[in-house]
Amino acid sequence: MQTIARALLSVSDKTGIVELAAELSGLGVELISTGGTARAIREAGIAVKDVSDITGFPEVMDGRVKTLHPAVHGGLLARLDDPTHRAAMDQHNIQSIDLAIINLYPFQQTVSTPGATHDEIIEQIDIGGPAMVRASAKNYRFTGIVVNPERYGQIIQELRDNAMCISDATRLELAHEAFQHTASYDAMIAEYFSRATSDSPTFQQQSLHIDLPLAQTLRYGENPHQTAALYGGFNSIFRQLHGKELSYNNILDIDAAAKLVIEFQEPTVVIVKHNNPCGVGSGATLIEAWQNAYTTDTTSAFGGIVAVNRPLDMEAALAINEIFTEVIIAPEYPEEVLERLRKKKDRRLIAADYQALAAEVNGTEPELRTVAGGLLAQSRDNALVDSGALRTVTERQPTETEMQAMMYAWRVAKHVKSNAIVYAAPNRTLGIGAGQMSRVDSAITAARKAQSAGLELSSCAVASDAFFPFADGLMEAVQAGATAVIQPGGSVRDQEVIDAANSNNITMMLTGMRHFRH
């Protein structure tokens, strides 16, 4: 193994760099550094050489050119077991650099800074840094590369334990981390230029750049024989306060429940099972909302995911606590409520930052799904209706109560797997038909669910996530008791469906916008 005798330190993130320099110097390692890094090390009283002392050439062009020199890159790239490389080093007075501590200009921070100009952003594109990182990572057997300050302690410990050597296994890990670092950096820059050069969404450009850090590994995927992991910022929106580790399926259901509950301004409870709502209710209080949601489908609610859009008070918490729930999601939990709910050790309690969730739902980042050989990307379904197209198309106009019930059903239908049919009152769901191959079947299933729950569909509203291709689906809803219908419209047989509604004295609204969820 190659011993560490000489190190180059050049970092933008100076977390722990002075302490690392002190440790390396104390172990007898010669230090070389650049710009602000050298200044910080020198001000701490630690001996350090400037890169210009090694290259014989000063930093020029406001520091744009300082490390792009054979004395640096030869020291990073030399294969020390190759006689021809050794001969070139001797001929050109190049010394080996055994350890490189490097991280890159804060490009992402600058892009995210309000008011940052294009020129300011361009200046944060690092050139020499990525070149040195890649050179060191390519030559990892002879040049250890560290881009992550969290690694500093490990490196010092290995040097102490291994006679100033870094193990081959660690070198390989560090190289992997280094290439991830530069790949992430380049992806951020490419994304910025995509936005700067086109009015089209970034994900419709020639390449899609994705860079998400590992958040956590999961016990398994949808099934125990599948491995799984979570990437990105999910844990910055949903914070687990209690219970077993979240599963892959829990995470999917939490996402579905929370995105639905933030559709409502009034106190609302959503119960989700297998990524579909099985009950949604609103009321003056959370306990009233819970009762409205739970009675939609008391069977499916068992083992479900419950989301509320208000701090969870004790009365609602005790009611929810009476049945088995996998996860409860709320924006806040009073301490006495947490104490009570924590008595069930396995149930997960999640605090949700609904403001951050709403910002993401309404943001520009695409929704992604894997397909064989690639990814599908689309903008988010963050609208409810086409306000310019929303209209009543039947002879009978809706009453105020019917209008409220239709809009309630429509909000829920947006979050139900297609084909979706939702029967609703102004403040609650009455029956939900999800994921059927036929819209008629969804209408029948939803009505049967309501009947099983003992709920009356007479004079209710019904929502269909997509148009009725024939009048048969509408007639199933009419026979179930619906008197108001909301659907996108757009079928070549729209008039046939409208005529059927008029013949049965039904009021119907068209939204001009469908909400398929496949």
C-alpha positions in Angstrom: 0.0 0.0 0.0 1.1 3.5 -0.8 2.1 5.6 2.3 0.8 9.1 2.6 3.6 11.6 2.7 2.2 14.6 0.7 -1.3 16.0 0.6 -3.1 18.7 -1.5 -5.9 20.5 0.3 -8.2 22.7 -1.8 -11.8 23.0 -0.5 -14.8 25.3 -0.8 -16.5 23.7 2.2 -14.0 24.4 4.9 -15.8 22.3 7.5 -13.1 20.6 9.6 -10.3 21.5 7.2 -8.1 23.2 9.7 -8.4 20.3 12.2 -7.6 17.9 9.4 -4.6 19.9 8.4 -3.3 19.9 12.0 -3.7 16.1 12.2 -1.9 15.5 8.9 0.9 17.9 9.8 1.3 16.2 13.2 1.7 12.9 11.3 4.5 14.4 9.3 2.5 14.9 6.0 3.7 17.7 3.8 0.8 20.1 3.0 0.1 21.9 -0.3 -2.9 24.2 -0.6 -4.6 26.9 -2.6 -6.2 30.3 -2.1 -8.5 30.6 0.9 -7.8 27.1 2.1 -4.0 27.8 2.4 -4.8 31.1 4.1 -7.0 29.3 6.7 -4.4 26.7 7.4 -1.6 29.2 7.6 -3.5 31.5 10.0 -3.9 28.4 12.3 -0.1 28.3 12.5 0.2 25.1 10.4 3.0 24.9 7.8 1.7 24.8 4.3 3.1 25.4 0.8 1.2 27.3 -1.9 0.5 25.5 -5.1 2.4 28.3 -6.9 5.5 27.1 -4.9 5.1 23.7 -6.6 4.2 24.8 -10.1 6.5 27.8 -10.3 3.6 29.7 -11.7 1.3 32.2 -9.9 -2.4 32.0 -9.7 -3.8 34.1 -12.5 -7.1 35.4 -13.9 -8.7 35.9 -10.5 -7.8 32.3 -9.5 -9.4 30.7 -12.5 -6.0 29.2 -13.3 -3.9 27.8 -10.5 -3.9 24.0 -10.4 -4.1 23.3 -14.1 -0.4 22.4 -14.3 1.7 19.2 -15.0 3.3 19.6 -11.6 -0.1 19.1 -10.0 -1.7 16.7 -12.3 1.4 14.7 -12.8 1.6 14.3 -9.1 -2.0 13.1 -8.9 -2.0 10.8 -12.0 1.4 9.1 -11.8 1.3 5.3 -11.5 4.1 4.8 -9.0 4.6 1.2 -10.0 5.3 2.1 -13.6 9.0 2.8 -14.4 8.1 5.1 -17.3 6.0 7.2 -15.1 8.7 7.3 -12.5 11.2 8.4 -15.2 8.9 11.2 -16.3 8.6 12.4 -12.8 12.3 12.5 -12.4 12.9 14.2 -15.7 10.3 17.0 -15.0 10.8 17.3 -11.2 7.3 16.1 -10.4 6.6 14.8 -6.9 3.8 12.4 -6.1 0.7 13.8 -4.4 -0.5 10.9 -2.2 -3.7 12.4 -0.8 -6.1 15.0 -2.3 -8.7 16.7 -0.1 -10.9 18.6 -2.5 -14.5 19.8 -2.8 -16.0 22.1 -5.3 -17.3 25.7 -5.6 -20.8 26.2 -4.2 -22.7 26.2 -7.5 -26.0 24.9 -6.1 -26.0 27.4 -3.2 -25.4 30.3 -5.7 -28.1 29.1 -8.1 -30.5 28.9 -5.1 -29.7 32.4 -3.9 -32.4 34.9 -4.7 -31.2 37.6 -7.1 -28.1 35.7 -8.2 -27.1 36.9 -11.6 -26.1 34.7 -14.5 -22.5 35.9 -14.4 -22.3 35.2 -10.6 -23.6 31.7 -11.2 -21.2 31.0 -14.1 -18.2 32.0 -11.8 -19.2 29.2 -9.5 -18.5 26.6 -12.2 -15.3 24.9 -10.8 -12.8 23.8 -13.4 -9.6 22.9 -11.6 -11.4 21.2 -8.7 -13.3 18.6 -10.8 -10.1 18.0 -12.9 -8.1 17.2 -9.7 -10.9 15.1 -8.2 -11.3 13.0 -11.4 -7.5 12.6 -11.8 -7.1 11.4 -8.2 -10.1 9.1 -8.4 -8.8 7.6 -11.6 -5.5 7.0 -9.9 -7.0 6.0 -6.6 -4.5 3.2 -5.9 -1.8 5.8 -5.6 -3.7 9.0 -4.8 -6.4 8.9 -2.1 -9.2 11.3 -2.8 -11.5 12.7 -0.1 -14.4 15.0 -1.1 -16.6 14.6 2.0 -15.7 16.3 5.2 -17.4 13.5 7.1 -14.6 11.2 6.0 -11.8 13.2 7.7 -11.9 11.4 11.0 -11.9 8.0 9.3 -8.9 8.9 7.2 -6.8 10.1 10.1 -7.7 6.9 12.1 -6.6 4.7 9.2 -3.3 6.6 8.8 -2.7 6.1 12.5 -3.7 2.4 12.5 -2.0 1.4 9.2 1.4 2.9 9.3 0.4 6.0 7.2 -1.5 3.9 4.7 -5.1 4.0 3.5 -6.5 0.5 2.7 -7.4 -0.5 -0.8 -11.0 -1.0 0.1 -11.3 2.5 1.5 -9.5 4.0 -1.5 -12.0 2.4 -3.8 -14.9 3.7 -1.7 -13.4 7.2 -1.8 -13.0 7.0 -5.6 -16.6 6.0 -6.0 -17.7 8.9 -3.8 -15.5 11.3 -5.7 -17.0 10.4 -9.1 -20.5 10.7 -7.6 -19.5 14.2 -6.4 -18.4 15.4 -9.8 -21.3 13.7 -11.6 -23.7 15.5 -9.2 -21.9 18.7 -9.8 -22.0 18.4 -13.6 -25.7 17.4 -13.4 -26.6 20.6 -11.5 -24.7 22.7 -14.1 -26.4 21.0 -17.0 -29.8 21.5 -15.4 -29.1 25.2 -15.0 -28.1 25.6 -18.6 -31.2 23.6 -19.7 -33.3 26.2 -18.0 -31.3 29.1 -19.3 -31.4 28.0 -22.9 -35.0 26.8 -23.4 -38.5 27.7 -22.3 -39.4 24.0 -22.3 -39.4 22.1 -19.0 -36.0 20.7 -18.1 -37.2 17.1 -18.4 -38.1 17.7 -22.1 -34.5 18.5 -23.0 -32.1 16.1 -24.7 -31.0 14.5 -21.4 -32.6 14.2 -18.0 -30.2 14.8 -15.1 -31.2 13.3 -11.8 -29.1 13.7 -8.6 -30.7 12.5 -5.4 -28.8 11.6 -2.2 -29.5 8.3 -0.5 -31.9 9.1 2.4 -32.1 5.5 3.8 -32.1 1.9 2.9 -35.4 0.1 3.5 -36.0 -3.3 4.9 -37.5 -4.5 1.6 -39.6 -3.2 -1.3 -43.2 -3.9 -2.1 -42.5 -7.6 -1.2 -40.0 -9.1 1.1 -37.9 -10.6 -1.7 -37.3 -7.1 -3.2 -34.5 -4.8 -2.0 -35.3 -1.1 -1.7 -34.0 2.3 -0.8 -35.3 5.9 -0.4 -33.6 8.8 -2.2 -34.0 12.5 -2.0 -35.7 14.9 0.5 -38.7 12.8 1.7 -37.5 12.9 5.3 -37.3 16.7 5.2 -41.1 16.8 4.6 -42.1 13.8 6.7 -40.5 13.4 10.1 -41.0 10.1 11.9 -41.7 10.6 15.6 -42.5 7.1 16.7 -42.8 3.5 15.5 -41.2 0.9 13.3 -39.1 1.9 10.4 -41.1 3.0 7.4 -41.6 0.4 4.7 -41.6 1.0 1.0 -45.4 0.7 0.9 -45.8 3.0 3.9 -43.9 5.7 2.1 -46.1 5.4 -1.0 -49.2 5.6 1.1 -47.9 8.5 3.2 -47.3 10.4 0.0 -50.8 9.6 -1.4 -52.6 10.5 1.8 -50.8 13.7 2.5 -51.2 15.0 -1.1 -54.9 14.4 -0.9 -55.4 15.9 2.5 -53.8 19.2 1.5 -56.5 19.6 -1.2 -58.8 20.7 1.6 -58.9 23.9 3.7 -61.4 22.8 6.3 -60.6 20.2 9.0 -60.2 17.0 7.0 -59.2 13.4 7.6 -58.1 11.1 4.8 -57.8 7.3 5.1 -55.6 5.6 2.5 -55.3 1.9 1.8 -53.0 0.5 -1.0 -52.4 4.0 -2.4 -56.2 4.7 -2.8 -58.4 6.7 -0.4 -61.0 4.5 1.2 -62.6 7.4 3.1 -62.3 11.2 3.2 -64.3 13.4 5.6 -64.4 17.0 6.6 -66.1 18.8 9.5 -66.0 21.6 11.9 -63.6 19.6 14.1 -61.2 16.7 13.4 -63.4 14.3 15.3 -66.3 15.1 13.1 -64.1 14.8 10.0 -62.8 11.4 11.3 -66.3 10.0 11.8 -67.2 11.1 8.2 -64.1 9.5 6.7 -64.2 6.3 8.8 -67.8 5.4 8.1 -67.3 5.5 4.4 -65.6 2.1 4.6 -65.0 0.7 8.1 -63.6 -2.5 6.7 -60.9 -1.1 4.5 -59.9 1.5 7.1 -58.4 -1.3 9.2 -54.6 -1.2 8.8 -54.8 2.0 6.8 -52.9 5.3 6.7 -54.6 8.2 8.3 -53.7 11.8 7.5 -55.2 14.9 9.1 -54.6 18.6 8.1 -54.8 20.1 11.6 -52.8 19.5 14.8 -54.1 16.2 16.1 -56.2 16.9 19.2 -56.9 14.3 21.9 -60.5 13.6 21.0 -59.7 12.7 17.4 -56.5 10.8 18.5 -58.5 8.6 20.8 -61.1 7.8 18.1 -58.3 6.9 15.6 -56.6 4.9 18.3 -59.6 2.6 18.6 -58.7 0.8 15.3 -55.4 -0.6 14.0 -53.7 2.0 11.8 -50.2 1.6 10.2 -49.4 5.3 10.1 -50.9 8.6 11.4 -49.8 11.8 9.7 -50.4 15.2 11.2 -48.8 18.7 11.0 -48.4 18.7 14.8 -49.0 16.5 17.9 -49.5 18.0 21.3 -47.2 16.3 23.8 -50.1 14.6 25.7 -51.4 13.2 22.4 -47.9 11.9 21.4 -47.6 10.2 24.8 -50.9 8.5 24.4 -50.4 7.3 20.8 -46.8 6.1 21.6 -48.3 3.3 23.7 -48.8 1.3 20.5 -45.1 0.7 19.8 -45.3 -0.4 16.2 -47.6 2.3 14.8 -45.7 5.0 13.0 -46.4 8.6 13.9 -45.4 11.2 11.2 -45.1 14.9 11.5 -45.7 16.5 8.1 -44.6 19.8 6.8 -47.6 20.5 4.6 -46.3 23.8 3.5 -43.1 22.2 2.1 -45.3 19.5 0.5 -47.5 22.0 -1.2 -44.4 23.8 -2.6 -43.2 20.6 -4.1 -46.6 19.6 -5.5 -46.8 23.0 -7.2 -43.2 23.1 -8.2 -41.5 22.4 -11.5 -39.8 19.1 -10.7 -41.2 16.3 -12.9 -42.9 13.2 -11.7 -40.9 10.1 -12.8 -41.8 6.5 -13.4 -39.6 3.7 -14.6 -40.4 1.7 -17.7 -38.5 -1.0 -19.5 -35.3 0.6 -20.7 -35.9 4.1 -19.3 -38.1 6.7 -17.5 -41.3 8.5 -18.1 -41.3 12.1 -17.0 -44.3 14.5 -16.8 -45.2 17.7 -15.1 -47.3 17.5 -12.0 -51.1 17.2 -11.9 -51.4 20.2 -9.7 -54.6 21.8 -11.0 -58.2 20.8 -10.3 -60.4 22.1 -13.1 -60.0 24.1 -16.3 -61.8 27.2 -15.0 -62.4 28.4 -18.5 -64.2 25.2 -19.4 -66.1 24.5 -16.2 -69.8 24.7 -17.0 -73.2 23.1 -16.4 -74.3 21.3 -19.6 -77.7 20.0 -18.5 -81.1 21.7 -18.4 -81.2 21.5 -14.6 -78.7 23.7 -12.8 -77.1 22.4 -9.6 -78.3 23.5 -6.2 -75.7 25.0 -3.8 -75.6 21.7 -1.9 -75.1 19.7 -5.1 -72.3 22.1 -6.2 -70.5 21.6 -2.9 -70.9 17.8 -3.1 -69.7 17.7 -6.7 -66.5 19.7 -5.9 -65.8 17.5 -2.9 -66.2 14.3 -5.0 -64.0 15.8 -7.7 -61.1 16.7 -5.3 -61.1 13.1 -4.1 -61.5 11.5 -7.6 -58.3 13.3 -8.6 -56.4 11.1 -6.2 -58.1 7.7 -6.9 -56.6 5.2 -9.3 -58.4 5.0 -12.7 -61.0 4.2 -13.5 -62.3 6.2 -10.6 -65.8 6.9 -9.4 -66.5 8.8 -6.2 -69.9 9.3 -4.6 -70.0 12.2 -2.1 -71.9 14.5 0.1 -70.7 18.1 0.6 -68.4 17.1 3.4 -67.6 13.4 2.9 -67.2 10.5 0.6 -70.0 7.9 0.5 -68.5 5.3 -1.9 -65.3 5.0 -3.8 -64.7 2.7 -6.8 -61.0 2.6 -7.7 -58.8 0.9 -10.4 -61.5 -1.0 -12.3 -61.0 -1.9 -15.9 -64.5 -0.5 -16.7 -66.0 2.8 -15.5 -69.3 0.9 -15.2 -67.6 -1.5 -12.8 -66.2 1.4 -10.8 -69.6 2.9 -10.5 -71.1 -0.4 -9.3 -68.2 -1.1 -6.9 -68.5 2.4 -5.3 -72.3 2.0 -4.9 -71.9 -1.5 -3.4 -69.3 -0.1 -0.9 -71.8 2.6 0.2 -74.6 0.0 0.5 -72.3 -2.2 2.6 -71.5 0.7 4.9 -75.2 1.6 5.3 -74.8 4.9 3.6 -77.6 6.6 1.6 -76.7 7.7 -1.9 -80.0 9.4 -2.6 -79.4 12.9 -3.9 -75.6 12.6 -3.7 -73.0 13.8 -6.2 -70.8 11.5 -8.3 -67.4 12.3 -9.8 -65.7 10.4 -12.7 -62.0 11.1 -13.2 -62.4 10.8 -17.0 -65.3 11.2 -19.4 -68.2 8.7 -19.6 -67.6 7.0 -23.0 -71.2 5.8 -23.0 -74.3 6.6 -20.9 -74.2 3.2 -19.2 -71.8 4.4 -16.5 -73.8 7.5 -15.8 -77.0 5.4 -15.5 -75.4 3.1 -12.9 -74.7 6.3 -10.8 -78.3 7.5 -11.4 -79.7 4.2 -10.3 -77.6 4.3 -7.2 -79.2 7.6 -6.3 -76.9 10.3 -7.6 -78.6 13.5 -8.8 -75.5 15.6 -9.7 -72.6 14.5 -11.9 -69.2 16.1 -12.4 -66.9 14.7 -15.1 -64.3 16.1 -17.7 -66.3 15.6 -20.8 -64.6 15.3 -24.2 -66.2 12.1 -25.4 -67.6 11.8 -29.0 -70.8 10.7 -27.2 -71.0 13.6 -24.7 -74.4 14.6 -26.1 -75.7 11.0 -25.6 -74.6 11.3 -21.9 -76.0 14.8 -21.5 -79.3 13.6 -23.0 -79.4 10.7 -20.5 -78.8 13.1 -17.7 -81.6 15.4 -18.9 -84.0 12.5 -19.3 -83.4 11.7 -15.6 -83.5 15.3 -14.3 -79.8 15.1 -13.4 -77.6 18.1 -13.2 -74.1 17.7 -14.8 -71.0 19.8 -14.9 -68.0 19.3 -17.2 -64.6 20.3 -15.9 -62.6 20.3 -19.1 -59.8 18.5 -17.2 -59.4 14.8 -16.5 -57.3 13.2 -13.7 -56.2 9.8 -14.8 -54.0 8.0 -12.3 -52.4 4.9 -13.7 
